[in-house]
Amino acid sequence: MKSPAIVFDAITVAPQADFAFDVWYANHYLPELSARREFISVQRYGSPRRATYLAVLEASADASAIDSAAIPEPAHASITGVERYIAGKLGERKAPAVDDSIFDADILYPVFFRVPADRETEFNAWYEEEHLAILQRCPYWPACRRYRIRHPGTDSWTHVALHYLTDLRALESAERTEARSTPWRARLAQEPWFRGDYRVYYRYGQRRWLRDAAAQANPAR
């Protein structure tokens, strides 16, 4: 099912956090987080370097229909930081002959940007028309979904691209070097807002579908 929105929910824990956090996260927090009817699936990821637990929840509702106040806030002694974004989908691009199973790839590479409103049209054009077209010539870089973050705070990220990779060699590929070396990108990079935040997360377990197939096909039911 095509999902028009996501919730990106990242929790960072202290280095000394033990298995009690894992138990709380899996048995209490995630079930409560995913219980809302607008969510249709949840996929877990982790970042050992960041000590971060990430859940990406896909929604059947538009981002504007997701009530952030109704989503539970995590509360555990091991937590040192929480980052949550509700985001509406801008677009999706897959390499030729790639099907939707790629969105369960082992590696998630989110890239965040703060894009001023008056620069969004050109930013989106560059990303869709040039940047992704070059990146997806790399065999390890088959898919990307792009989102606009709803109600970003002051100095917060406004856009996120979720890149689905099959191998970390994508990040050292000739295609990535080329995509980052074009005149169009160089011109945008001269602007002070053009500073991305790049992360790597690894898939943890299988996607959990929260509604049955009939409900996924008819989300308004």
C-alpha positions in Angstrom: 0.0 0.0 0.0 1.2 3.5 -0.8 1.5 5.5 2.4 1.1 9.3 2.2 2.9 10.0 5.5 5.3 8.7 8.1 6.3 9.2 11.7 10.1 9.1 12.1 10.6 8.3 15.8 14.3 8.1 17.0 15.3 7.5 20.6 18.9 7.8 21.7 20.0 6.1 24.9 22.9 6.4 27.3 26.0 4.2 26.6 25.4 2.2 29.8 21.8 1.3 28.9 21.1 -2.4 29.5 18.6 -4.9 28.2 15.9 -3.4 30.4 15.6 -0.7 27.9 15.2 -3.2 25.0 12.5 -5.0 27.0 10.6 -1.7 27.6 11.0 -0.5 24.0 9.8 -3.8 22.4 7.1 -4.8 24.9 5.7 -1.5 26.0 6.7 1.6 24.0 6.4 0.3 20.4 3.0 -1.4 20.9 1.6 1.8 22.4 3.2 3.9 19.7 1.8 1.7 16.9 -1.7 1.3 18.3 -3.2 4.3 16.6 -5.5 3.3 13.7 -3.9 5.6 11.1 -0.6 3.6 11.2 -0.5 0.6 8.9 3.1 -0.6 9.4 6.2 -0.1 11.5 9.8 -0.9 10.6 12.5 -0.8 13.2 16.1 0.3 12.6 19.2 0.9 14.8 22.4 2.9 14.7 25.2 1.4 16.9 27.3 4.5 16.4 24.5 6.8 17.5 23.1 4.4 20.1 19.7 5.2 18.5 16.6 3.1 18.2 14.5 4.2 15.2 10.9 3.3 14.3 9.5 4.5 10.9 5.7 4.2 11.0 3.8 4.4 7.8 0.3 6.0 7.9 -2.8 5.6 5.8 -3.7 9.3 6.6 -2.1 12.5 5.4 0.4 14.1 7.7 -2.1 16.9 8.5 -4.5 14.3 10.0 -1.9 12.8 12.4 -2.4 14.4 15.8 1.1 14.7 17.3 -0.3 15.3 20.8 -2.0 11.9 20.8 1.3 10.0 20.1 2.8 8.8 23.3 6.0 10.4 24.5 8.8 8.0 25.5 9.8 8.0 29.1 12.6 5.8 30.3 15.7 6.5 32.5 18.1 5.4 29.8 16.9 7.9 27.2 19.2 10.9 26.4 17.4 12.3 23.4 14.2 12.0 21.4 13.7 13.1 17.8 10.3 12.8 16.2 9.0 14.1 12.8 5.6 13.8 11.2 6.2 14.1 7.5 4.1 14.1 4.3 5.3 12.3 1.2 6.7 14.5 -1.7 7.7 11.7 -4.0 9.2 8.2 -4.6 11.7 7.1 -7.1 13.0 3.6 -7.8 15.6 2.3 -10.2 14.3 0.4 -13.2 13.1 -3.2 -12.5 13.1 -2.5 -8.7 9.8 -3.4 -6.9 8.4 -2.3 -3.6 10.2 -5.0 -1.6 13.2 -2.7 -1.7 11.6 -0.6 1.0 12.5 -3.3 3.4 16.2 -3.0 2.5 18.8 -3.7 5.2 20.2 -0.1 5.2 18.3 3.1 5.6 20.2 6.3 4.8 18.2 9.4 5.9 19.3 12.8 4.7 17.8 15.9 6.3 17.8 19.5 5.0 16.5 22.9 6.2 15.1 24.4 3.0 13.7 27.9 3.0 10.2 28.2 1.5 11.4 30.4 -1.3 14.1 27.8 -2.3 11.9 24.7 -2.1 10.9 24.6 -5.8 14.5 24.6 -7.0 15.6 22.2 -4.3 13.0 19.7 -5.2 13.7 20.0 -8.9 17.4 19.4 -8.3 16.8 16.4 -6.1 14.3 14.8 -8.4 15.6 15.7 -11.8 19.4 15.4 -11.3 20.5 14.1 -7.9 18.4 10.9 -7.7 18.8 10.2 -11.3 22.6 10.0 -10.9 22.6 8.2 -7.6 20.2 5.5 -8.8 22.6 4.5 -11.5 24.6 2.9 -8.7 23.4 -0.8 -8.3 23.5 -0.4 -4.5 21.2 2.7 -4.5 17.9 1.5 -5.8 15.2 3.6 -4.1 14.3 6.8 -2.3 11.3 8.3 -0.7 11.2 12.1 0.0 9.1 13.9 2.6 8.3 17.4 3.9 8.2 17.6 7.6 5.1 19.0 9.1 5.3 22.0 11.4 9.1 22.1 11.7 10.4 24.2 14.6 12.8 27.1 14.4 16.1 25.9 12.9 14.6 22.4 12.6 14.8 20.1 9.5 12.1 20.7 6.9 12.8 17.9 4.5 14.0 14.3 4.7 15.0 11.8 2.0 14.9 8.2 3.0 17.4 6.3 0.8 17.1 2.5 0.8 20.6 1.0 0.2 21.6 -2.6 -0.4 25.3 -2.1 0.4 27.3 0.6 2.1 29.5 0.7 -1.0 26.9 3.0 -2.3 28.3 5.8 -0.1 31.8 5.4 -1.7 30.5 4.9 -5.3 31.5 6.9 -8.4 27.8 7.8 -8.8 27.6 9.5 -5.4 30.8 11.4 -6.2 29.3 12.5 -9.5 26.0 13.5 -7.9 27.8 15.7 -5.4 30.0 17.3 -8.1 27.6 18.8 -10.6 27.4 22.6 -11.3 23.8 22.6 -10.1 24.7 21.2 -6.7 27.7 23.4 -6.5 25.5 26.5 -7.0 23.1 25.3 -4.3 25.9 24.5 -1.9 27.0 28.2 -2.0 23.7 29.1 -0.1 24.0 29.0 3.7 21.0 26.8 4.3 22.4 24.0 2.1 23.9 21.8 4.9 22.6 18.3 5.2 22.6 15.8 8.0 23.5 12.3 6.9 22.8 9.2 8.9 23.0 5.4 8.5 20.6 3.0 10.2 20.4 -0.8 9.9 17.1 -2.7 9.7 16.1 -4.6 12.8 13.7 -7.5 12.1 10.9 -7.7 9.7 8.3 -5.0 8.9 5.3 -5.4 11.2 1.9 -4.8 9.5 -0.5 -3.3 11.9 -3.7 -3.9 9.9 -4.9 -6.8 7.8 -4.8 -6.9 4.0 -8.4 -5.8 3.6 -7.9 -2.8 5.8 -4.7 -1.8 4.1 -6.5 -1.8 0.8 -9.4 0.2 2.2 -7.8 2.6 4.8 -10.9 4.7 5.2 -12.9 1.8 6.7 
